[in-house]
Amino acid sequence: MHKYRITFLTGLAAGYVLGARAGRERYEQIVRLGRQVADNPAAQQAAGAVQAQAAGLAKTARQKVSDGLSGSKVAGFVPGIRHANGNPPDGQGNAQGSDDRLYSRE
């Protein structure tokens, strides 16, 4: 862990020194280049594809977590958790058992 911190700080120091030497003109040049890339239709299309793929992965992960919790014993003790069919664990809108079961050590 210590090795990574030293590497990070060394990189940070080198970046600062090189950036300070480059000056404002180089900074403006980098900003112009960044804007050109951002305005490029190919870059915008790639960004849209990445965003769509990330949204799909998030949806899949959310569904897997939801399916895993609804089929487990946790669903009977956590109010609001529903089975994959959309019904509450006991079919009546309440978690199985009473709320006292959550706090008692039977």
C-alpha positions as YAML, in Angstrom:
chain: A
units: angstrom
residues:
- id: 1
  name: MET
  ca: [0.00, 0.00, 0.00]
- id: 2
  name: HIS
  ca: [2.84, 2.33, 0.86]
- id: 3
  name: LYS
  ca: [4.47, 1.65, -2.52]
- id: 4
  name: TYR
  ca: [1.35, 2.81, -4.37]
- id: 5
  name: ARG
  ca: [1.15, 6.00, -2.33]
- id: 6
  name: ILE
  ca: [4.76, 6.88, -3.15]
- id: 7
  name: THR
  ca: [4.14, 6.14, -6.84]
- id: 8
  name: PHE
  ca: [1.02, 8.32, -6.84]
- id: 9
  name: LEU
  ca: [2.76, 11.22, -5.12]
- id: 10
  name: THR
  ca: [5.72, 10.98, -7.51]
- id: 11
  name: GLY
  ca: [3.36, 11.10, -10.49]
- id: 12
  name: LEU
  ca: [1.47, 14.00, -8.98]
- id: 13
  name: ALA
  ca: [4.69, 15.95, -8.42]
- id: 14
  name: ALA
  ca: [5.94, 15.25, -11.94]
- id: 15
  name: GLY
  ca: [2.61, 16.32, -13.43]
- id: 16
  name: TYR
  ca: [2.66, 19.53, -11.43]
- id: 17
  name: VAL
  ca: [6.20, 20.41, -12.49]
- id: 18
  name: LEU
  ca: [5.56, 19.63, -16.16]
- id: 19
  name: GLY
  ca: [2.27, 21.49, -16.08]
- id: 20
  name: ALA
  ca: [3.84, 24.53, -14.49]
- id: 21
  name: ARG
  ca: [6.56, 24.62, -17.11]
- id: 22
  name: ALA
  ca: [4.13, 24.21, -20.00]
- id: 23
  name: GLY
  ca: [2.24, 27.31, -18.96]
- id: 24
  name: ARG
  ca: [-1.09, 28.80, -19.93]
- id: 25
  name: GLU
  ca: [-0.57, 28.49, -23.67]
- id: 26
  name: ARG
  ca: [-0.16, 24.72, -23.51]
- id: 27
  name: TYR
  ca: [-3.18, 24.49, -21.20]
- id: 28
  name: GLU
  ca: [-5.32, 26.36, -23.75]
- id: 29
  name: GLN
  ca: [-4.06, 24.07, -26.50]
- id: 30
  name: ILE
  ca: [-5.05, 20.98, -24.49]
- id: 31
  name: VAL
  ca: [-8.50, 22.46, -23.78]
- id: 32
  name: ARG
  ca: [-9.04, 23.17, -27.51]
- id: 33
  name: LEU
  ca: [-8.03, 19.62, -28.38]
- id: 34
  name: GLY
  ca: [-10.41, 18.25, -25.75]
- id: 35
  name: ARG
  ca: [-13.29, 20.29, -27.15]
- id: 36
  name: GLN
  ca: [-12.54, 19.09, -30.68]
- id: 37
  name: VAL
  ca: [-12.66, 15.48, -29.52]
- id: 38
  name: ALA
  ca: [-15.87, 16.07, -27.56]
- id: 39
  name: ASP
  ca: [-17.53, 17.70, -30.58]
- id: 40
  name: ASN
  ca: [-16.48, 14.88, -32.92]
- id: 41
  name: PRO
  ca: [-19.55, 12.82, -33.98]
- id: 42
  name: ALA
  ca: [-17.60, 9.56, -33.72]
- id: 43
  name: ALA
  ca: [-16.66, 10.35, -30.12]
- id: 44
  name: GLN
  ca: [-20.26, 11.27, -29.30]
- id: 45
  name: GLN
  ca: [-21.49, 8.02, -30.84]
- id: 46
  name: ALA
  ca: [-18.94, 6.01, -28.86]
- id: 47
  name: ALA
  ca: [-19.94, 7.80, -25.65]
- id: 48
  name: GLY
  ca: [-23.61, 7.04, -26.35]
- id: 49
  name: ALA
  ca: [-22.81, 3.36, -26.92]
- id: 50
  name: VAL
  ca: [-20.84, 3.17, -23.68]
- id: 51
  name: GLN
  ca: [-23.67, 4.87, -21.80]
- id: 52
  name: ALA
  ca: [-26.26, 2.45, -23.23]
- id: 53
  name: GLN
  ca: [-24.11, -0.55, -22.36]
- id: 54
  name: ALA
  ca: [-23.57, 0.74, -18.81]
- id: 55
  name: ALA
  ca: [-27.33, 1.21, -18.38]
- id: 56
  name: GLY
  ca: [-27.94, -2.34, -19.59]
- id: 57
  name: LEU
  ca: [-25.35, -3.75, -17.20]
- id: 58
  name: ALA
  ca: [-26.84, -1.80, -14.30]
- id: 59
  name: LYS
  ca: [-30.30, -3.14, -15.13]
- id: 60
  name: THR
  ca: [-28.99, -6.71, -15.29]
- id: 61
  name: ALA
  ca: [-27.16, -6.33, -11.97]
- id: 62
  name: ARG
  ca: [-30.23, -4.82, -10.30]
- id: 63
  name: GLN
  ca: [-32.37, -7.72, -11.55]
- id: 64
  name: LYS
  ca: [-29.88, -10.35, -10.33]
- id: 65
  name: VAL
  ca: [-29.73, -8.77, -6.88]
- id: 66
  name: SER
  ca: [-33.50, -8.48, -6.74]
- id: 67
  name: ASP
  ca: [-33.96, -12.11, -7.80]
- id: 68
  name: GLY
  ca: [-31.37, -13.27, -5.28]
- id: 69
  name: LEU
  ca: [-33.04, -11.45, -2.40]
- id: 70
  name: SER
  ca: [-36.60, -12.41, -3.30]
- id: 71
  name: GLY
  ca: [-35.72, -16.11, -3.29]
- id: 72
  name: SER
  ca: [-33.83, -16.05, -0.03]
- id: 73
  name: LYS
  ca: [-34.83, -16.29, 3.60]
- id: 74
  name: VAL
  ca: [-34.13, -12.58, 3.90]
- id: 75
  name: ALA
  ca: [-37.37, -11.80, 2.04]
- id: 76
  name: GLY
  ca: [-39.47, -13.00, 4.95]
- id: 77
  name: PHE
  ca: [-37.83, -10.61, 7.39]
- id: 78
  name: VAL
  ca: [-37.35, -7.45, 5.35]
- id: 79
  name: PRO
  ca: [-40.53, -5.45, 4.80]
- id: 80
  name: GLY
  ca: [-41.01, -4.36, 1.22]
- id: 81
  name: ILE
  ca: [-39.04, -7.19, -0.42]
- id: 82
  name: ARG
  ca: [-41.14, -8.92, -3.06]
- id: 83
  name: HIS
  ca: [-40.85, -12.26, -4.84]
- id: 84
  name: ALA
  ca: [-40.01, -12.40, -8.54]
- id: 85
  name: ASN
  ca: [-43.77, -12.55, -9.30]
- id: 86
  name: GLY
  ca: [-44.26, -9.17, -7.57]
- id: 87
  name: ASN
  ca: [-46.12, -10.51, -4.55]
- id: 88
  name: PRO
  ca: [-44.98, -10.02, -0.97]
- id: 89
  name: PRO
  ca: [-43.49, -13.11, 0.73]
- id: 90
  name: ASP
  ca: [-46.71, -14.06, 2.59]
- id: 91
  name: GLY
  ca: [-49.11, -12.87, -0.13]
- id: 92
  name: GLN
  ca: [-50.82, -10.31, 2.15]
- id: 93
  name: GLY
  ca: [-48.55, -7.31, 1.96]
- id: 94
  name: ASN
  ca: [-46.72, -8.00, 5.21]
- id: 95
  name: ALA
  ca: [-43.45, -9.74, 5.88]
- id: 96
  name: GLN
  ca: [-43.80, -13.24, 7.26]
- id: 97
  name: GLY
  ca: [-44.18, -13.31, 11.01]
- id: 98
  name: SER
  ca: [-44.47, -10.31, 13.23]
- id: 99
  name: ASP
  ca: [-42.03, -7.47, 13.60]
- id: 100
  name: ASP
  ca: [-41.25, -8.84, 17.06]
- id: 101
  name: ARG
  ca: [-39.40, -11.70, 15.41]
- id: 102
  name: LEU
  ca: [-36.85, -9.24, 14.06]
- id: 103
  name: TYR
  ca: [-35.85, -8.16, 17.55]
- id: 104
  name: SER
  ca: [-36.26, -11.31, 19.62]
- id: 105
  name: ARG
  ca: [-33.59, -13.97, 20.03]
- id: 106
  name: GLU
  ca: [-35.61, -17.17, 19.88]
...
